[in-house]
Amino acid sequence: MPLTDLSFAEALALRPELPEPADLDAFWARTLRETAGSPDGPSFTRTDNGLVHVTTYDVTVPGFAGQPVRGWLHLPAGTVEPLGCVVEFLGYGRGRGLPHEQLLWSTAGYAHLVMDTRGQGWSTAGGDTPDPCAVVGAVPGFVTRGIESPEDHYYRRLFTDAVRCVEAARSHPAVDPDRIVVTGISQGGGISLAVAGLVPGLAGVMPDVPFLCDFRRGARIAPSPPYTEIAEYLKLHRDRTETVFTTLSYFDAALLAKRATAPALFSIAMMDDICPPSTCFAAYHQYAGPKDVRVYEFNGHEGGGGHHQRAQLAWLRELFGATPSD
């Protein structure tokens, strides 16, 4: 994959001016207040994952407007004390998959809640959460769903789901509510940044090659989806450019990252043709809490892979201290 964006030095120096809605904070305060989940709260039902060293619970969380959002909670078998917890949001097209998958964090000694992604689940891992909201006139995908209004946009529902899943993790007796880290790759990385700006008191944030950052630049330069969905929409609706980017500004993870305070470990890949590195650096520069970044000069959207996971494990160990198995 050739270099399709700025060089590392250019991306590091770039400080884009991202237009911010005057009512951004009020919009999200109202959204989270008005779309509070069911008073019944989340449910956790133990399920047979076929494994000896990991216990898995089938999770249902009241998400946006109380609509049920599925997930998995993985715990190291025999957990006897509250654990640090990694809440993970998934990449574009992925669902929660099967209960024996995605076991890195639980086998490392942490609780791990995987949020299913409403309406998604056709790419590498199936999903179990529908998105019941009607869609009219959108480009296939999710970025232009409800693009005419922040009230109707898909990511208003998804970000709210993510906030509710963090609250659900905090409510479980096996989880230490003061030691919650959010993470994700691509779309999941963007969601984790948004949650970091919307949920106080997180212990840490690990966004990998984050999507949903600096939408205007992404739509202009990304050669591969999903940012191209915006350009495809505007090819047809040429008179709606400012309406589209105004709507998307309410869901720009780089803007929400300005509200974050938890320590963060980013990863950015310089040959990423899906989430161009300059858009990821926009979020990194805006991020208001303590931060570090691992840059992978010759990697594409796969990022640092297992090498970066090792860096994350070391970072978590320093953040949380020794796990109970140590």
Buried (B, 14 or more C-beta within 10 A) or exposed (E): EEEBBBEBEEBBEBEBEBEBBEEBBEBBEEBBEEBBBBEEEBEBEEBEBEBEEBBBBBBBBBBBBEBBBBBBBBBBEEBEEBBBBBBBBBBBBBBBBEBBBBBBBBBBBBBBBBBBBBBBBEEEBBBBBEBEBEBEEBBEBBBBBBBBEBEBBBBBBBBBBBBBBBBBBBEBEBBBBEBBBBBBBBBBBBBBBBBBBBBEEBBBBBBBBBBBBBBBBBBEBBEBBBBBBBBBBBEEBEEBBEEBBBBBBBBBBBBBBBBBBBBBBBBBBBBBBBBBBBBBBBBBBBBBBEBEBBBBEEBBBBBBEEEBBEBBBEBBBEBBEEBBEE
